[in-house]
Amino acid sequence: MKTTMLQNEVSEGFDEKKLRKVIAASSVGTLIEWYDFYIFGSLSVIIATKFFPSDNPTAAFLSTLATFAAGFVVRPFGALFFGRLGDLLGRKYTFLVTLLIMGFSTFAIGLIPSYSSIGFLAPILVLTLRLLQGLALGGEYGGAATYVAEHAEPNKRGLRTAWIQTTASLGLFISLLVILATKKSMSLEAFNDWGWRIPFLISIVMVGISYFIRKNMDESPLFAQAKEEGKIVANPLKESFGKKLNFKFVLLALFGATMGQGVVWYTGQFYALSFLQKVANIEFEQSNYIIAISLAAGTGFFIFFGWLSDKIGRKGIMLAGMLLAICTYRPIYQAMYELADINLKTEKPNSRQVRADYHMIDASVNLSKVTRTIYSYTDGTQLLEEKTEKVSHIPSVQREKAVLKKTVHVGQHAFWMLILLVFIQVIYVTMVYGPIAAFLVEMFPTAIRYTSMSLPYHIGNGIFGGLLPAVATYLAAKANSANEVAMAAGQAIPYDKPYLEGLWYPIIIGGVCFVIGLLYINGKDREIND
Amino acid sequence: MNNIRRIAGAIWIILGLAAAYFLIVEQAIPLFAKGDMESLVPAIIYTFILSPIITGGMCVFGLYALQKEYDL
């Protein structure tokens, strides 16, 4: 009797108010987890100076471990660990635990005294908490997506779960906003000294609110039904990955969907920011505004493509997003490069401003000369060139190379064009990412859903997406060094646009995923009550 | 179409092996050769975590495709 009632609740009598509460509770918690995860990355430069001094090899080693291990190793482990718990104990309790672990870790990072106060304990504590963040994130997404999907109407599953999909971009957006607002509210010295802790500390308030909302929610009806019918499996890991029948779908989800989604997602949000700052030399604040505005403008499209996937299918939208991305990345990034390229701009006559400052380096007679030159261009762009050189009577110091740093502040037209170009990439992200929660949920049966969908998601995003900076940098560096060798030998350079070489990684991975998805994904299975 | 799905299985196996070559020979070995602690972490992760997951996963996927597991 109770079973029939539960089935009815899932298939017919949907309580819109309750469903909205389910979506809000799940989405807000996941949003906070993403926010927590991103602020560490966004503040990594400051964190490094406070906890991982570069002149200390062991601290630098711990820093590398924190960067690599949290994304690559711990997230998939979190998916396995919490996925198993979610399939055994229930979705609700598991994603409550992941929320608390994430909240506690983030808050605690904000409280840790710096390396100069407590020595090696500081980087060890930060590393431990960062690993806990990765573990919690690995368990969170699958739980939230499954929980919402198992409450949703069958014909609106894409729309309902798309709210969960907005959280990753919104989490990044809010983290950028909080960091920029904190920075603006105080002096740079105060921010570098203690202000950077604020984004970590305020997380506890958000986590507290989210915890109490989630705590009062019911368990997923499909999980409760499966539990009542004795369909819960004793070992979800063995069931998911030990049986060919299930494991082949885990592999298909990874290589035919999440792998491509991961690289499109990372390219559109993180690589774009890194490209603006490191290749186009656009200043920190302006580049963050470009990403934040593009994300804000594009976020609604997660919902749109989730809704559309209920109407026309998930596979077509995801694959179209991948195909558009791989075909247009190079022209988009070329245009981004040209918009900030001062060689293509006209300098205003008599507008150059030059200022030189001298700083004492040490107690000796060595001085540091910093020459700041501001170039102004007719389109409103400004280039700040900062040349730092040592002035000394000692010959070895005289021979040291000057350090040249260029920062571009683009004019209004270029600024909005860059927003448009990043926005287009965000649209690709929404196409591949909007429908994917519903797609993954529909691929696996209730008894092993949490475990089975979490792992391919976190391998696709954490490993294939997370590898993007390393591989893209490697490809660009290889092209640059090949050009240098050719130039030294007086030959023609092999790469005329070395700054675009890094894009081959998302293009190739996205291309392989597109072909696998096109060939092997059925795309017609919408049944989740199995 | 199922024939294409099966034949493509061989391509996925080759791609998996190519990924192993890239991760170990092109990425990990030069990092191991540097010898410093900072390079050691990514080198170990490339060799013992990423390579087995990517290569193993791709090869098993290709094998399943050859075994007609993904026929529609």
Chai-1 contact restraints between the chains, C-beta under 6 A:
chainA,res_idxA,chainB,res_idxB,connection_type,confidence,min_distance_angstrom,max_distance_angstrom,comment,restraint_id
A,P57,B,M37,contact,1.0,0.0,6.0,A-B,restraint_1
A,A60,B,E38,contact,1.0,0.0,6.0,A-B,restraint_2
A,F61,B,M37,contact,1.0,0.0,6.0,A-B,restraint_3
A,F61,B,E38,contact,1.0,0.0,6.0,A-B,restraint_4
A,T64,B,E38,contact,1.0,0.0,6.0,A-B,restraint_5
A,T64,B,V41,contact,1.0,0.0,6.0,A-B,restraint_6
A,L65,B,V41,contact,1.0,0.0,6.0,A-B,restraint_7
A,F68,B,V41,contact,1.0,0.0,6.0,A-B,restraint_8
A,F68,B,P42,contact,1.0,0.0,6.0,A-B,restraint_9
A,F68,B,I45,contact,1.0,0.0,6.0,A-B,restraint_10
A,F72,B,I45,contact,1.0,0.0,6.0,A-B,restraint_11
A,V73,B,I49,contact,1.0,0.0,6.0,A-B,restraint_12
A,K248,B,Y64,contact,1.0,0.0,6.0,A-B,restraint_13
A,K248,B,E69,contact,1.0,0.0,6.0,A-B,restraint_14
A,L251,B,G57,contact,1.0,0.0,6.0,A-B,restraint_15
A,L251,B,F61,contact,1.0,0.0,6.0,A-B,restraint_16
A,F255,B,F61,contact,1.0,0.0,6.0,A-B,restraint_17
A,L519,B,R5,contact,1.0,0.0,6.0,A-B,restraint_18
A,Y520,B,Y70,contact,1.0,0.0,6.0,A-B,restraint_19
A,N522,B,L72,contact,1.0,0.0,6.0,A-B,restraint_20
